[in-house]
Amino acid sequence: MTDTGQDQLDIDRILGKTFVARVEYHPTIGSTNDRAKLLAAEGPGELPLLIVAGRQTAGRGRGANLWWTGSGSLAMTLLLGPDESAAGRFGRSPLIGLAAAVAIVETVRPLLPSEQLGIGWPNDVKAGGRKLAGILVETLSDGRQVLGIGINTNNRSADAPAELKSKVATLLDLTGRRHDPTTFLAALLSQLERVLEQLAAQPDDIGDRVDRLCLQSGRVLELRFENRSVTGRCLGIARDGALLLETPSGRQAFYSGVVDG
């Protein structure tokens, strides 16, 4: 049993009940993704490796965005081999992160039966239109993948930075109760194992589920890149994870970029 500060994480239970092979817990860390990449560089080890933090001081989102990790939230990274992540087939496709978003939706759905849950391409899970979770996938040169997930579980939106208070949702706020971190994490890992297996065997099914959960369909979006942007009406998400936009130049598929809102 490892103390997480306000809560406790039962590492033995996680190892015994889920598909992860190793677990690290850090009360405070800069970034769980950075830690995973450091361990990957140090040499081979049994995978999947799970890294969990009680608090991140340098959590990262898409592009230059930072990820707020409030006290009581879940910050974690899975270091996956090519077999678990289907990286050999999908490479840097956004479908891998979107599959993780499906797993998050399925994990929180029983807890939030009256809330509208969905996906904001490429890496957000939203409840009632507010951001509940974020995902950051980084592919290593050898095909291993770093799957970072941040979920607002036992933190409060009132504690978020002023510019985020109206944009984030937390399970604690929405349900009015705290959630056992080990039980929640075990449920999430079970869903992640299921969707990763399905991604390898039936990727089109995952793509279809992602499209049904897309909250941006029909909206006019601005997709930003480093030196340019593209505006168009969202036509949904393709089976391979691409964002589909109807632009002045016609229908286009995008595999990267940042969307606000």
KEKOLVO-123843 format. One record per residue (C-alpha): residue number from 1; y negated, z, x negated. Coordinates in nm, 2 decimals, decimal comma, padded with zeros to 4 digits. Layout:
BEGIN
node n:NUM	c2:Y	c3:Z	c1:X
...
//
This chain:
BEGIN
node n:1	c2:00,00	c3:00,00	c1:00,00
node n:2	c2:-00,33	c3:-00,11	c1:-00,16
node n:3	c2:-00,66	c3:00,04	c1:-00,05
node n:4	c2:-00,91	c3:-00,22	c1:00,07
node n:5	c2:-01,19	c3:00,02	c1:00,12
node n:6	c2:-01,22	c3:00,06	c1:00,49
node n:7	c2:-00,88	c3:-00,08	c1:00,57
node n:8	c2:-00,54	c3:-00,09	c1:00,40
node n:9	c2:-00,34	c3:-00,40	c1:00,31
node n:10	c2:00,04	c3:-00,35	c1:00,29
node n:11	c2:00,13	c3:-00,59	c1:00,00
node n:12	c2:00,50	c3:-00,51	c1:00,03
node n:13	c2:00,50	c3:-00,62	c1:00,39
node n:14	c2:00,32	c3:-00,94	c1:00,31
node n:15	c2:00,57	c3:-01,02	c1:00,04
node n:16	c2:00,86	c3:-00,93	c1:00,26
node n:17	c2:00,75	c3:-01,11	c1:00,58
node n:18	c2:00,57	c3:-01,42	c1:00,46
node n:19	c2:00,62	c3:-01,72	c1:00,24
node n:20	c2:00,40	c3:-01,60	c1:-00,04
node n:21	c2:00,57	c3:-01,52	c1:-00,37
node n:22	c2:00,29	c3:-01,32	c1:-00,54
node n:23	c2:-00,01	c3:-01,12	c1:-00,42
node n:24	c2:-00,32	c3:-01,00	c1:-00,60
node n:25	c2:-00,58	c3:-00,77	c1:-00,44
node n:26	c2:-00,93	c3:-00,72	c1:-00,57
node n:27	c2:-01,17	c3:-00,47	c1:-00,42
node n:28	c2:-01,46	c3:-00,69	c1:-00,54
node n:29	c2:-01,44	c3:-01,03	c1:-00,70
node n:30	c2:-01,68	c3:-01,32	c1:-00,76
node n:31	c2:-01,46	c3:-01,58	c1:-00,59
node n:32	c2:-01,10	c3:-01,58	c1:-00,50
node n:33	c2:-01,09	c3:-01,96	c1:-00,55
node n:34	c2:-01,22	c3:-01,92	c1:-00,90
node n:35	c2:-00,96	c3:-01,65	c1:-00,97
node n:36	c2:-00,68	c3:-01,88	c1:-00,85
node n:37	c2:-00,80	c3:-02,16	c1:-01,08
node n:38	c2:-00,81	c3:-01,92	c1:-01,37
node n:39	c2:-00,45	c3:-01,81	c1:-01,31
node n:40	c2:-00,34	c3:-02,17	c1:-01,27
node n:41	c2:-00,49	c3:-02,26	c1:-01,61
node n:42	c2:-00,32	c3:-01,97	c1:-01,77
node n:43	c2:00,02	c3:-02,12	c1:-01,70
node n:44	c2:00,30	c3:-02,17	c1:-01,45
node n:45	c2:00,40	c3:-01,89	c1:-01,22
node n:46	c2:00,59	c3:-01,84	c1:-00,90
node n:47	c2:00,41	c3:-02,00	c1:-00,60
node n:48	c2:00,26	c3:-01,96	c1:-00,35
node n:49	c2:00,02	c3:-01,71	c1:-00,50
node n:50	c2:-00,21	c3:-01,52	c1:-00,26
node n:51	c2:-00,53	c3:-01,36	c1:-00,38
node n:52	c2:-00,72	c3:-01,13	c1:-00,14
node n:53	c2:-01,06	c3:-00,96	c1:-00,19
node n:54	c2:-01,22	c3:-00,68	c1:-00,01
node n:55	c2:-01,56	c3:-00,83	c1:-00,11
node n:56	c2:-01,67	c3:-01,15	c1:-00,27
node n:57	c2:-02,00	c3:-01,17	c1:-00,46
node n:58	c2:-01,99	c3:-01,55	c1:-00,52
node n:59	c2:-01,79	c3:-01,69	c1:-00,23
node n:60	c2:-01,85	c3:-02,07	c1:-00,20
node n:61	c2:-01,86	c3:-02,30	c1:00,10
node n:62	c2:-01,89	c3:-02,68	c1:00,11
node n:63	c2:-02,13	c3:-02,84	c1:-00,13
node n:64	c2:-02,39	c3:-02,59	c1:-00,25
node n:65	c2:-02,34	c3:-02,36	c1:00,04
node n:66	c2:-02,25	c3:-01,99	c1:-00,01
node n:67	c2:-02,01	c3:-01,81	c1:00,21
node n:68	c2:-02,11	c3:-01,47	c1:00,35
node n:69	c2:-01,84	c3:-01,21	c1:00,30
node n:70	c2:-01,93	c3:-00,91	c1:00,52
node n:71	c2:-01,77	c3:-00,57	c1:00,48
node n:72	c2:-01,43	c3:-00,59	c1:00,66
node n:73	c2:-01,39	c3:-00,96	c1:00,66
node n:74	c2:-01,10	c3:-01,15	c1:00,52
node n:75	c2:-01,15	c3:-01,34	c1:00,19
node n:76	c2:-00,84	c3:-01,50	c1:00,05
node n:77	c2:-00,71	c3:-01,79	c1:-00,15
node n:78	c2:-00,36	c3:-01,95	c1:-00,17
node n:79	c2:-00,26	c3:-02,13	c1:-00,48
node n:80	c2:-00,01	c3:-02,39	c1:-00,36
node n:81	c2:00,22	c3:-02,62	c1:-00,55
node n:82	c2:00,24	c3:-02,99	c1:-00,45
node n:83	c2:00,55	c3:-02,92	c1:-00,23
node n:84	c2:00,37	c3:-02,66	c1:-00,02
node n:85	c2:00,04	c3:-02,84	c1:00,01
node n:86	c2:00,17	c3:-03,20	c1:00,04
node n:87	c2:-00,08	c3:-03,29	c1:-00,22
node n:88	c2:00,14	c3:-03,56	c1:-00,37
node n:89	c2:00,10	c3:-03,75	c1:-00,04
node n:90	c2:-00,25	c3:-03,65	c1:00,07
node n:91	c2:-00,43	c3:-03,59	c1:-00,25
node n:92	c2:-00,79	c3:-03,49	c1:-00,18
node n:93	c2:-00,77	c3:-03,58	c1:00,19
node n:94	c2:-00,97	c3:-03,34	c1:00,42
node n:95	c2:-00,65	c3:-03,32	c1:00,63
node n:96	c2:-00,52	c3:-03,04	c1:00,42
node n:97	c2:-00,82	c3:-02,81	c1:00,50
node n:98	c2:-00,82	c3:-02,93	c1:00,86
node n:99	c2:-00,45	c3:-02,83	c1:00,89
node n:100	c2:-00,55	c3:-02,48	c1:00,77
node n:101	c2:-00,82	c3:-02,48	c1:01,04
node n:102	c2:-00,55	c3:-02,54	c1:01,30
node n:103	c2:-00,36	c3:-02,25	c1:01,17
node n:104	c2:-00,66	c3:-02,02	c1:01,20
node n:105	c2:-00,72	c3:-02,14	c1:01,56
node n:106	c2:-00,36	c3:-02,06	c1:01,65
node n:107	c2:-00,38	c3:-01,72	c1:01,49
node n:108	c2:-00,70	c3:-01,61	c1:01,67
node n:109	c2:-00,63	c3:-01,78	c1:02,00
node n:110	c2:-00,42	c3:-01,48	c1:02,14
node n:111	c2:-00,71	c3:-01,25	c1:02,04
node n:112	c2:-00,98	c3:-01,46	c1:02,20
node n:113	c2:-00,83	c3:-01,61	c1:02,52
node n:114	c2:-01,16	c3:-01,66	c1:02,69
node n:115	c2:-01,35	c3:-01,81	c1:02,40
node n:116	c2:-01,39	c3:-02,18	c1:02,32
node n:117	c2:-01,22	c3:-02,23	c1:01,99
node n:118	c2:-01,25	c3:-02,54	c1:01,78
node n:119	c2:-01,30	c3:-02,72	c1:01,45
node n:120	c2:-01,63	c3:-02,84	c1:01,30
node n:121	c2:-01,54	c3:-03,11	c1:01,05
node n:122	c2:-01,47	c3:-03,07	c1:00,76
node n:123	c2:-01,41	c3:-02,70	c1:00,71
node n:124	c2:-01,53	c3:-02,47	c1:00,99
node n:125	c2:-01,36	c3:-02,29	c1:01,27
node n:126	c2:-01,59	c3:-02,18	c1:01,56
node n:127	c2:-01,57	c3:-01,94	c1:01,85
node n:128	c2:-01,82	c3:-01,99	c1:02,13
node n:129	c2:-02,02	c3:-02,23	c1:01,91
node n:130	c2:-02,06	c3:-01,99	c1:01,62
node n:131	c2:-01,88	c3:-02,00	c1:01,28
node n:132	c2:-01,58	c3:-01,77	c1:01,27
node n:133	c2:-01,41	c3:-01,90	c1:00,96
node n:134	c2:-01,46	c3:-02,14	c1:00,67
node n:135	c2:-01,22	c3:-02,33	c1:00,44
node n:136	c2:-01,26	c3:-02,46	c1:00,09
node n:137	c2:-00,98	c3:-02,68	c1:-00,07
node n:138	c2:-00,99	c3:-02,77	c1:-00,43
node n:139	c2:-00,73	c3:-03,00	c1:-00,59
node n:140	c2:-00,62	c3:-02,94	c1:-00,95
node n:141	c2:-00,53	c3:-03,21	c1:-01,19
node n:142	c2:-00,16	c3:-03,13	c1:-01,17
node n:143	c2:-00,14	c3:-03,16	c1:-00,79
node n:144	c2:-00,16	c3:-02,79	c1:-00,72
node n:145	c2:-00,41	c3:-02,69	c1:-00,46
node n:146	c2:-00,65	c3:-02,40	c1:-00,41
node n:147	c2:-00,68	c3:-02,32	c1:-00,05
node n:148	c2:-00,97	c3:-02,07	c1:00,01
node n:149	c2:-01,02	c3:-01,91	c1:00,35
node n:150	c2:-01,29	c3:-01,68	c1:00,48
node n:151	c2:-01,26	c3:-01,53	c1:00,83
node n:152	c2:-01,50	c3:-01,29	c1:00,99
node n:153	c2:-01,25	c3:-01,03	c1:01,11
node n:154	c2:-01,37	c3:-00,66	c1:01,09
node n:155	c2:-01,73	c3:-00,73	c1:01,00
node n:156	c2:-02,03	c3:-00,75	c1:01,22
node n:157	c2:-02,27	c3:-01,04	c1:01,27
node n:158	c2:-02,56	c3:-00,79	c1:01,27
node n:159	c2:-02,49	c3:-00,72	c1:00,91
node n:160	c2:-02,52	c3:-01,09	c1:00,81
node n:161	c2:-02,83	c3:-01,23	c1:00,63
node n:162	c2:-03,11	c3:-01,29	c1:00,88
node n:163	c2:-03,07	c3:-01,67	c1:00,87
node n:164	c2:-02,70	c3:-01,64	c1:00,97
node n:165	c2:-02,71	c3:-01,37	c1:01,24
node n:166	c2:-02,73	c3:-01,62	c1:01,52
node n:167	c2:-02,48	c3:-01,86	c1:01,37
node n:168	c2:-02,18	c3:-01,65	c1:01,29
node n:169	c2:-01,91	c3:-01,49	c1:01,51
node n:170	c2:-01,67	c3:-01,21	c1:01,42
node n:171	c2:-01,35	c3:-01,09	c1:01,57
node n:172	c2:-01,48	c3:-00,73	c1:01,58
node n:173	c2:-01,79	c3:-00,84	c1:01,78
node n:174	c2:-01,59	c3:-01,06	c1:02,02
node n:175	c2:-01,30	c3:-00,83	c1:02,09
node n:176	c2:-01,48	c3:-00,49	c1:02,06
node n:177	c2:-01,20	c3:-00,36	c1:01,83
node n:178	c2:-01,08	c3:-00,36	c1:01,47
node n:179	c2:-00,78	c3:-00,56	c1:01,37
node n:180	c2:-00,51	c3:-00,43	c1:01,13
node n:181	c2:-00,56	c3:-00,64	c1:00,82
node n:182	c2:-00,19	c3:-00,66	c1:00,73
node n:183	c2:-00,08	c3:-00,77	c1:01,08
node n:184	c2:-00,36	c3:-01,03	c1:01,10
node n:185	c2:-00,29	c3:-01,17	c1:00,75
node n:186	c2:00,08	c3:-01,19	c1:00,82
node n:187	c2:00,02	c3:-01,38	c1:01,14
node n:188	c2:-00,22	c3:-01,62	c1:00,96
node n:189	c2:00,03	c3:-01,68	c1:00,68
node n:190	c2:00,30	c3:-01,75	c1:00,93
node n:191	c2:00,08	c3:-02,01	c1:01,10
node n:192	c2:-00,02	c3:-02,16	c1:00,76
node n:193	c2:00,35	c3:-02,20	c1:00,66
node n:194	c2:00,42	c3:-02,38	c1:00,99
node n:195	c2:00,13	c3:-02,62	c1:00,97
node n:196	c2:00,19	c3:-02,70	c1:00,61
node n:197	c2:00,55	c3:-02,79	c1:00,68
node n:198	c2:00,44	c3:-03,00	c1:00,97
node n:199	c2:00,18	c3:-03,17	c1:00,76
node n:200	c2:00,45	c3:-03,28	c1:00,52
node n:201	c2:00,69	c3:-03,39	c1:00,79
node n:202	c2:00,47	c3:-03,51	c1:01,08
node n:203	c2:00,11	c3:-03,56	c1:00,95
node n:204	c2:00,01	c3:-03,77	c1:01,25
node n:205	c2:00,09	c3:-03,47	c1:01,48
node n:206	c2:-00,15	c3:-03,25	c1:01,28
node n:207	c2:-00,41	c3:-03,52	c1:01,28
node n:208	c2:-00,39	c3:-03,54	c1:01,66
node n:209	c2:-00,42	c3:-03,17	c1:01,70
node n:210	c2:-00,73	c3:-03,16	c1:01,47
node n:211	c2:-00,89	c3:-03,44	c1:01,68
node n:212	c2:-00,83	c3:-03,25	c1:02,01
node n:213	c2:-00,99	c3:-02,94	c1:01,85
node n:214	c2:-01,30	c3:-03,13	c1:01,72
node n:215	c2:-01,62	c3:-02,98	c1:01,86
node n:216	c2:-01,84	c3:-03,26	c1:01,74
node n:217	c2:-01,70	c3:-03,55	c1:01,94
node n:218	c2:-01,98	c3:-03,73	c1:02,12
node n:219	c2:-02,26	c3:-03,57	c1:01,93
node n:220	c2:-02,50	c3:-03,74	c1:01,69
node n:221	c2:-02,44	c3:-03,60	c1:01,34
node n:222	c2:-02,61	c3:-03,63	c1:01,01
node n:223	c2:-02,36	c3:-03,65	c1:00,73
node n:224	c2:-02,52	c3:-03,56	c1:00,40
node n:225	c2:-02,41	c3:-03,67	c1:00,05
node n:226	c2:-02,57	c3:-03,59	c1:-00,29
node n:227	c2:-02,82	c3:-03,88	c1:-00,28
node n:228	c2:-02,81	c3:-04,01	c1:00,08
node n:229	c2:-02,72	c3:-03,94	c1:00,44
node n:230	c2:-02,56	c3:-04,12	c1:00,73
node n:231	c2:-02,64	c3:-04,06	c1:01,09
node n:232	c2:-02,41	c3:-04,16	c1:01,38
node n:233	c2:-02,23	c3:-04,06	c1:01,70
node n:234	c2:-01,91	c3:-03,87	c1:01,63
node n:235	c2:-01,60	c3:-04,05	c1:01,76
node n:236	c2:-01,37	c3:-03,77	c1:01,66
node n:237	c2:-01,14	c3:-03,72	c1:01,36
node n:238	c2:-00,88	c3:-03,97	c1:01,25
node n:239	c2:-00,52	c3:-03,89	c1:01,19
node n:240	c2:-00,58	c3:-03,89	c1:00,82
node n:241	c2:-00,86	c3:-03,64	c1:00,85
node n:242	c2:-01,15	c3:-03,88	c1:00,82
node n:243	c2:-01,47	c3:-03,81	c1:01,03
node n:244	c2:-01,53	c3:-04,12	c1:01,25
node n:245	c2:-01,89	c3:-04,21	c1:01,32
node n:246	c2:-02,05	c3:-04,49	c1:01,52
node n:247	c2:-02,34	c3:-04,59	c1:01,30
node n:248	c2:-02,60	c3:-04,87	c1:01,31
node n:249	c2:-02,37	c3:-05,05	c1:01,07
node n:250	c2:-02,07	c3:-05,00	c1:01,30
node n:251	c2:-01,77	c3:-04,77	c1:01,31
node n:252	c2:-01,72	c3:-04,59	c1:00,98
node n:253	c2:-01,47	c3:-04,34	c1:00,84
node n:254	c2:-01,58	c3:-04,07	c1:00,60
node n:255	c2:-01,36	c3:-03,84	c1:00,39
node n:256	c2:-01,63	c3:-03,62	c1:00,23
node n:257	c2:-01,98	c3:-03,50	c1:00,30
node n:258	c2:-02,16	c3:-03,21	c1:00,46
node n:259	c2:-02,24	c3:-03,17	c1:00,83
node n:260	c2:-02,48	c3:-02,90	c1:00,95
node n:261	c2:-02,42	c3:-02,74	c1:01,29
//
